Amino acid sequence: MSESLYPDKRLYNEPDYIRGFSNGRYLDDDYTEIYTSFFAHHLSVGSTRVLDIGAGNGRFAIPLAVRLRGIQVDCLDLSQGMIAEIKLKQLNHSLSNIHVINKDFLAYKTEARYDLILFSESLHLFSDKHLWLQRAASMLSGNGRIIVRSPLRENLLSGDMYIHFPEALAIDSMRHCSFAEFQKIGEMLELAICKQETIKESVQLPRNDYLKIFEDKVYSTLRLIPHDIYRSRLSELASKVEGLEYVNHFINMSLIVLCHNSPKN
């Protein structure tokens, strides 16, 4: 698959990207609670360790660590800026159970075995999904689970970004897995899909805040669209929402839970 479908890794250390990611990835507290509860529910009794791959600014790692102070949450991200934000949140919440790892996942070497490994809107950024899931599966404890939070390919049009930027749809249709592909990869790795759930995310934003999501290219896909086409689509979007006080930002987000074919619990 063409590497042109994936941003240069240097992007994730650019201050404007980090700022846009932190300020423009809107998720109501209610959704954060829904996801955190879902993740916690899939930890078996006696679990001790979680790995968040592509942890970003700790959107889920921090609330999970707050909720489960007896469990170590390892936050892995190759962006120094994102790691800095996690450390600040760790300090603000007085968390001793957060461990930050500033590395690419494939460069991360450990003897640790994880009871839960998270890919939250990160798996689609890797060209070889099989390789990354295989690596994650090798790190699981006996009852461990992998949870992928991501839109499925067949549900991308449930997102407003893809309606307004069809070029982003074309790109992400090649980057995101379908449910059938998750099943196929799981079978190859002797993992079963033990649960699949869809969360309909929706948030009403002031028009200017809504437009700023796309102006700041908060979603990396927007940075892969040719500039002249991107500017044209952005202008069309601004015209569509002109005069509106609030605009709905929405997507159907899937949660795929992978576990060993014969889990012990």
C-alpha positions in Angstrom: 0.0 0.0 0.0 1.3 3.4 -0.9 3.1 5.4 1.8 1.3 8.5 0.4 -1.7 7.3 2.4 0.2 8.0 5.6 1.6 11.3 6.9 5.3 11.7 7.5 6.0 10.8 11.1 7.5 14.2 11.7 4.0 15.6 11.5 3.2 14.2 15.0 5.9 16.5 16.6 4.8 19.6 14.8 3.5 22.2 17.4 0.5 23.2 15.2 -0.6 19.6 14.8 -0.3 18.9 18.6 -2.2 22.1 19.4 -4.9 21.3 16.9 -5.2 17.7 18.1 -5.6 18.8 21.7 -8.0 21.7 21.0 -10.0 20.3 18.2 -10.7 16.6 19.0 -14.1 17.3 20.7 -15.5 14.5 22.8 -18.1 15.1 25.5 -17.4 13.9 29.0 -20.4 11.4 28.5 -18.6 9.7 25.7 -15.3 9.6 27.6 -17.2 7.9 30.4 -18.8 5.4 28.0 -15.4 4.4 26.5 -13.6 4.3 29.8 -16.3 2.1 31.2 -16.1 -0.2 28.2 -12.3 -0.5 28.5 -12.5 -1.2 32.2 -15.2 -3.8 31.7 -12.9 -5.9 29.5 -10.2 -6.1 32.1 -10.3 -9.5 33.8 -10.1 -10.0 37.5 -6.5 -9.6 38.7 -5.4 -7.4 35.7 -2.4 -5.3 36.4 -1.3 -3.6 33.1 -2.7 -1.7 30.1 -0.9 -0.5 27.0 -2.4 2.4 25.0 -0.7 2.5 21.6 -0.8 5.9 20.0 -2.0 7.3 23.3 -2.0 10.9 22.0 -2.6 13.4 24.8 -3.9 10.7 27.1 -7.6 11.2 26.3 -8.5 7.7 27.5 -5.3 6.7 29.4 -5.7 9.4 32.0 -9.4 8.7 32.9 -8.6 5.0 32.9 -5.7 5.4 35.3 -7.9 7.6 37.5 -10.6 5.0 37.5 -8.2 2.0 38.1 -5.4 3.3 40.3 -4.2 -0.2 41.0 -3.5 -0.9 37.3 -0.4 0.5 35.5 -1.3 2.3 32.2 1.6 2.5 29.8 1.1 5.3 27.2 3.1 4.8 24.0 3.4 7.6 21.5 6.2 8.7 19.2 5.2 12.4 19.6 7.3 14.2 22.3 4.6 16.9 22.4 1.8 14.4 23.2 4.0 12.7 25.8 4.5 16.1 27.4 0.8 16.7 27.6 0.3 13.3 29.2 2.9 14.1 31.8 1.2 17.3 32.6 -2.1 15.6 33.1 -0.4 12.9 35.2 0.9 15.6 37.5 -2.4 17.4 37.7 -4.2 14.2 38.7 -1.4 13.0 41.0 -1.2 9.7 39.2 1.6 7.2 40.0 0.2 4.5 37.7 0.9 6.2 34.4 4.1 5.3 32.5 5.0 7.2 29.3 7.0 5.6 26.5 8.2 8.0 23.7 8.7 5.4 20.9 7.3 3.9 17.8 5.4 0.7 18.6 7.6 -1.6 16.6 10.7 -0.2 18.3 9.2 -0.9 21.8 10.9 -3.9 23.4 9.4 -5.3 26.6 9.0 -8.5 28.5 5.7 -7.2 30.0 2.5 -8.9 29.3 -0.6 -6.8 29.0 -4.1 -7.5 30.1 -5.5 -4.9 27.7 -4.0 -3.2 24.6 -5.8 -0.2 23.1 -5.6 1.2 19.6 -7.9 4.3 19.8 -8.0 5.9 16.3 -4.5 4.8 15.7 -4.5 1.4 13.9 -5.5 3.0 10.6 -2.3 5.0 10.6 -0.3 1.8 10.2 0.0 0.3 6.7 0.4 -3.3 7.8 -2.4 -3.9 10.2 -1.6 -7.6 10.4 1.9 -6.9 11.6 0.8 -4.4 14.3 -2.0 -6.6 15.6 0.4 -9.6 15.6 2.9 -7.6 17.6 0.2 -6.6 20.0 -1.1 -10.2 20.3 2.4 -11.4 21.3 2.3 -9.0 24.2 -1.1 -10.2 25.6 -1.5 -12.0 28.9 -3.4 -15.3 28.8 -6.7 -13.5 29.3 -5.6 -10.3 27.6 -7.7 -8.4 25.1 -7.0 -6.0 22.3 -9.6 -3.2 21.8 -9.6 -1.2 18.5 -11.6 2.0 18.6 -12.1 3.1 15.0 -14.7 3.7 12.4 -15.2 0.7 10.2 -14.7 1.2 6.4 -18.3 0.5 5.8 -19.4 3.2 8.2 -17.2 6.1 7.1 -20.0 7.9 5.5 -21.6 8.2 8.9 -19.0 10.9 9.5 -19.6 14.6 8.5 -15.9 15.0 7.5 -16.3 12.4 4.8 -19.4 14.1 3.5 -17.7 17.4 3.2 -14.3 16.1 2.0 -14.9 13.1 -0.3 -11.2 12.9 -1.0 -10.7 12.1 2.7 -13.2 9.3 2.2 -11.2 7.9 -0.7 -8.0 7.9 1.4 -9.5 6.5 4.6 -11.5 3.8 2.7 -8.0 2.4 2.0 -6.7 3.0 5.5 -9.5 1.7 7.6 -10.5 -2.0 8.0 -13.9 -3.5 7.4 -15.4 -5.8 9.9 -14.7 -8.7 7.6 -11.0 -7.7 7.5 -10.8 -7.7 11.3 -12.3 -11.2 11.2 -9.8 -12.4 8.7 -6.8 -10.9 10.5 -8.1 -12.3 13.8 -8.4 -15.8 12.3 -4.8 -15.6 11.0 -3.6 -14.6 14.5 -5.8 -17.1 16.3 -7.8 -14.2 17.8 -11.6 -14.1 18.0 -13.8 -11.0 17.9 -15.4 -11.5 21.2 -17.4 -8.2 21.1 -18.3 -5.5 18.6 -20.2 -2.4 19.5 -20.9 0.9 17.7 -21.1 4.2 19.4 -22.8 7.1 17.6 -20.7 10.1 18.5 -22.3 13.5 18.0 -21.5 16.9 19.4 -23.0 20.3 18.7 -20.3 22.9 18.2 -20.4 26.7 17.6 -20.0 27.3 13.9 -16.5 28.9 14.2 -15.3 26.0 16.4 -16.6 23.5 13.9 -14.9 25.2 11.0 -11.6 25.4 13.0 -11.5 21.6 13.1 -11.0 21.5 9.4 -9.0 24.7 9.1 -6.5 23.3 11.6 -6.5 19.9 9.8 -7.0 18.2 13.1 -7.5 14.9 11.3 -4.3 13.8 9.6 -6.3 12.7 6.5 -6.9 16.3 5.6 -3.2 16.8 5.3 -3.0 14.2 2.5 -5.5 16.0 0.2 -3.9 18.2 -2.5 -3.9 21.7 -1.2 -6.0 23.3 -3.9 -8.7 20.7 -3.5 -8.6 21.0 0.2 -9.0 24.8 0.1 -12.0 24.4 -2.3 -13.8 21.9 -0.1 -13.1 24.1 2.9 -14.6 27.1 1.2 -17.7 25.0 0.2 -18.1 23.9 3.8 -17.9 27.5 5.1 -20.6 28.5 2.7 -22.8 25.6 3.8 -22.7 26.4 7.5 -22.8 30.2 7.0 -25.5 31.7 9.2 -25.8 28.6 11.5 -25.2 29.1 15.2 -24.3 25.5 15.8 -23.2 22.6 13.6 -23.3 18.9 14.4 -20.0 17.0 14.3 -20.6 13.2 14.1 -19.3 9.8 13.3 -20.2 6.1 14.0 -17.3 4.8 16.0 -16.8 1.0 16.4 -15.2 -0.9 19.2 -13.7 -4.2 18.2 -12.6 -6.5 21.0 -10.1 -9.2 20.1 -9.3 -12.1 22.4 -7.6 -15.5 22.3 -9.8 -18.1 20.7 -10.2 -19.9 24.0 -10.2 -17.1 26.7 -9.9 -18.4 30.2 -12.8 -16.2 31.5 
